[in-house]
Each structure stands twice: as structure tokens, then as C-alpha cells.
């Protein structure tokens, strides 16, 4: 029965019915089905412009869905093995922030890995939550953070049994997953819900060769970037819910605080269609993507001086499982930085990578790839590598900086009394801003944390490599807002900030 239901696209059908009826609009948007913007219509097409509609009776309302949006969300919940699904048009960022705001009031504790995406830090600032950070596993050769161990989760809960939630990434940007099922089991034994950032795991539920999805692992809430790996349009995502630890009606109320009241029906229709396609054909298409990635790994592993991330790294702890569709290539022994490889691929070969860092690149293989696109990448990469002899000289011998100590709660730091200082003079100051390379969007420094010399040096190195840095009010990330001494002294007297290492 569920398989038959997945053939339906109720929201998309209602949208196209409105378009095909040739209804005369006396409502927003002002371009009136494209007639008011002929340039854009000539580029996007008449049908696309006609689909750009607003909330009305037969198209339902995202703030309080009762008809076609509600039906489409029920189908999505069934496809993802959840009890409830909420369509998002503000991206997975809005879902992550809503998850945190749904469980945390100001001052409430939430346990999360320090390599969480900046959207989680944003949710902590908005909610006023008190973050209890768990150090993720670090791979020193790759120079990247991995997952968190169940043991560290248990230790954190034993120290902080009053925490309101556990927040987990499944998987990381690099495709590494923690033992989520065991983490959920531990959290639920404390009667504490598990929130999952599944921005890079929207495909997990549709193939058994992939890490376990959040809902299958028993998590309570998961924000899933369907646009990243399942085929909906950019900025469209889904928030999934199950269980009795979190009230789904309250989750919806929180979503309505920040999500637009003028949602894009084009984005929502893409969620409806993408859900149908992945539910009916996902296993076959993901199998093809896995086969393509395995082919690439086999060819690339013949190149001296590189390492392709594979299951040999798994250790049953913080590196519990791996997404086989992520093509992560370490180039440190070639004398290249990942940023340099990315720039050459883009400028010389017109190939754009998903991510680069000091030592690695990620070429994302999805349901949209084929032999042609894969071969183009492999050929270009081989040409780049052959242009420089392997000399085992690492271009940079700098590890990820140690996680900074938190001195002030993120919300208090963000809204506190601040002043701007040059980043080079900021050692010892308490940051009121985030700084991150994007992607992956993991903050090197968060509001409320003490800025160290090694963090400054690492950021300067990223500047040298022309990494895309952001997070500060200064668009060049040369200056940073820091707290006044009065606020720092006041906060330190309370002794409330703690860190789990």
C-alpha cells in the first residue's frame, strides 16, 4: 500500500492544475505568471514562472497545512520511515535551528559535537541554550574531524543528566557516521531526545549499503537536505519527527516563528516530486552512484601519492561507518593543497568540486552522475597530478587547532558589549562572532570562546590559501568582534561554562 501511495504527488498536481486552468491572478507575486518580467520568463520559461505562486485555498498553506501540503508531508514521512515530516523552504539551516529551539529554553543544556555546522551554533544563539561540547574523533593524517563515540556521549550525559537533548551529525561532510543507533539507545535510557543534522544524509534511508538513517536509528528529530543528494531544488529540505519525547505540534509552532509565510511553491513541488522519485527508484539510482564511486576509487588508488578515503579507516567508534558515495581524496603527499586542486579544476577544466580544505578534496557522486561526468573528473585529476612529481613533501605541517575553551554562553557573547579588533591582535580575547571556512561551515571559533594563537595562525594559513572564509561582520575576515572585559569577568564568576573532552 505504501509503495502505491508513493506514486502520488499531491502538491505538484495541485500546482499544475492551477497553472493549466489559466487562472487570471489578482494576487502576488507581482510578475503575474511572468508577464511582468519578460527577461526572467525568457530564461526560466513560462511554466516555471506560472508555478511561482502564493498560498491559497486549493494550494494549502505551509504555516497550517490541511490539504495538499499536509498530504505531501505524510507521503514524505512514510518514505523516510518517520511519523511526521515538515517541508522547509529556508534550507536545512531552518530545520536545525528549529530542532534546537524546540527542546531548549534559555539556559538549557544541549550536548553536541564541536564540529557542528554553523546553523547549530545559530540555533544555540537563538534559543539561548548552553552548549556542552563533545570533542569529535580527529584523523591526524586527513586533518579532519570525524564522528563522536557512544562512550563520550554517555560520559557527557552522566556529567549533565539535566541536558535537554543530544545533537549528532549523520554523516559528517566527509561521509563518516557515528554509531547513531547506540547513541540513541544511550540517550533514550536517560529519557533525552536525539536531534540529528542529516544535511548530508537525505539518501541514507533508501539503500542498505549506506549508513543507518536517523529515523531508522531511532532518533527523535532529523533535518534532511533533500536538495543536496535526493534531487529537490536548492533550499528545499525536510524536518522529520518520530516518538513521544518531542511534541510535533510544538515543533511546527517553532518552525512558524522563523520560516517564511511566503513559501516558494516551486521549491515545495520539487520536494514532492523528488520524494516520489527517490521512494520508487532510489535503490537503483543509489546503487549506480555507489558503483561509479567504487570505479573512481579503484582508478585513483593507482595514483602514487594520494589516499582515497575508504572503509579501512573505520574503527567501530567515532568512525563507525562510511557513505560510499563520497569521493574524498587526500593530496597532502603531492605537495598540493586541496584548495589549489579545486582552483585548477575550476579554472582549467571547468569542473567544480563540492569542497576543498588544506589536505583534501571532495568530489560528490550522486544520482545525477554518469560515466561521462565521472570520467571527465578522473581524467582532469590525473593530468593535474602528473604535472607535479611525488616527493612526499607535505605543503603544510599544521594540524587542526585545539578546540577553544568556552568562557561565555554563545547568546550572551553575540548580544554582549563588543568592540572590533584586528584578528592578528585578538589572542586571549573572547570572540563575539564565528569564523569558518565555507564549505564545510564548521566554526573554528564560536561566540563566547577564547581566541588562541594557533587559531589565529590557522585562519591566516587559510587566508594564504584563499579559502572562502566567513562569519565575521568584516567581509574580509581580517577583524573580529570581541567582548568587553566587564562581561567576561561577570560570566566567569558564575562558573557555569563546562567542556567535555
C-alpha positions, 0 to 999 in steps of 0.5 A, a space after each residue: 500500500 505504501 509503495 502505491 501511495 508513493 506514486 502520488 504527488 499531491 502538491 505538484 498536481 495541485 500546482 499544475 492544475 492551477 497553472 493549466 486552468 489559466 487562472 487570471 491572478 489578482 494576487 502576488 507575486 507581482 510578475 503575474 505568471 511572468 508577464 511582468 518580467 519578460 527577461 526572467 520568463 525568457 530564461 526560466 520559461 513560462 511554466 516555471 514562472 506560472 508555478 511561482 505562486 502564493 498560498 491559497 485555498 486549493 494550494 494549502 498553506 505551509 504555516 497550517 497545512 490541511 490539504 495538499 501540503 499536509 498530504 505531501 508531508 505524510 507521503 514524505 514521512 512514510 518514505 523516510 520511515 518517520 511519523 511526521 515530516 515538515 517541508 522547509 523552504 529556508 534550507 536545512 539551516 531552518 530545520 536545525 535551528 528549529 530542532 534546537 529551539 524546540 527542546 531548549 529554553 534559555 539556559 538549557 543544556 544541549 550536548 553536541 559535537 564541536 564540529 557542528 555546522 554553523 546553523 547549530 551554533 545559530 540555533 544555540 544563539 537563538 534559543 539561548 541554550 548552553 552548549 556542552 561540547 563533545 570533542 569529535 574523533 580527529 584523523 591526524 593524517 586527513 586533518 579532519 574531524 570525524 564522528 563522536 563515540 557512544 562512550 563520550 556521549 554517555 560520559 557527557 550525559 552522566 556529567 549533565 543528566 539535566 541536558 535537554 537533548 543530544 545533537 549528532 551529525 549523520 554523516 559528517 561532510 566527509 561521509 563518516 557516521 557515528 554509531 547513531 543507533 547506540 547513541 540513541 539507545 544511550 540517550 533514550 535510557 536517560 529519557 533525552 531526545 536525539 536531534 540529528 543534522 542529516 544535511 548530508 544524509 537525505 539518501 541514507 534511508 533508501 539503500 542498505 549499503 549506506 549508513 543507518 538513517 536517523 529515523 531508522 536509528 531511532 532518533 527523535 528529530 532529523 533535518 534532511 537536505 533533500 536538495 543536496 543528494 535526493 534531487 529537490 531544488 536548492 533550499 528545499 529540505 525536510 524536518 522529520 519527527 518520530 516518538 513521544 519525547 518531542 511534541 510535533 505540534 510544538 515543533 511546527 509552532 517553532 518552525 512558524 516563528 522563523 520560516 517564511 509565510 511566503 513559501 516558494 511553491 516551486 521549491 515545495 513541488 520539487 520536494 514532492 516530486 523528488 520524494 516520489 522519485 527517490 521512494 520508487 527508484 532510489 535503490 537503483 539510482 543509489 546503487 549506480 552512484 555507489 558503483 561509479 564511486 567504487 570505479 573512481 576509487 579503484 582508478 585513483 588508488 593507482 595514483 602514487 601519492 594520494 589516499 582515497 578515503 575508504 572503509 579501512 579507516 573505520 574503527 567501530 567508534 567515532 568512525 563507525 561507518 562510511 557513505 560510499 558515495 563520497 569521493 574524498 581524496 587526500 593530496 597532502 603527499 603531492 605537495 598540493 593543497 586541496 584548495 589549489 586542486 579545486 582552483 585548477 579544476 575550476 579554472 582549467 577544466 571547468 569542473 567544480 568540486 563540492 569542497 576543498 580544505 588544506 589536505 583534501 578534496 571532495 568530489 560528490 557522486 550522486 544520482 545525477 552522475 554518469 560515466 561521462 561526468 565521472 570520467 571527465 573528473 578522473 581524467 582532469 585529476 590525473 593530468 593535474 597530478 602528473 604535472 607535479 612529481 611525488 616527493 612526499 613533501 607535505 605543503 603544510 605541517 599544521 594540524 587542526 587547532 585545539 578546540 577553544 575553551 568556552 568562557 561565555 554562553 554563545 547568546 550572551 557573547 553575540 548580544 554582549 558589549 563588543 568592540 572590533 579588533 584586528 584578528 592578528 591582535 585578538 589572542 586571549 580575547 573572547 570572540 563575539 562572532 564565528 569564523 569558518 571556512 565555507 564549505 564545510 561551515 564548521 566554526 573554528 571559533 564560536 561566540 563566547 570562546 577564547 581566541 588562541 594563537 594557533 587559531 589565529 595562525 590557522 585562519 591566516 594559513 587559510 587566508 594564504 590559501 584563499 579559502 572562502 572564509 566567513 562569519 565575521 561582520 568584516 567581509 574580509 575576515 581580517 577583524 573580529 568582534 570581541 567582548 568587553 572585559 566587564 562581561 567576561 569577568 561577570 560570566 566567569 564568576 558564575 562558573 557555569 561554562 563546562 567542556 567535555 573532552 
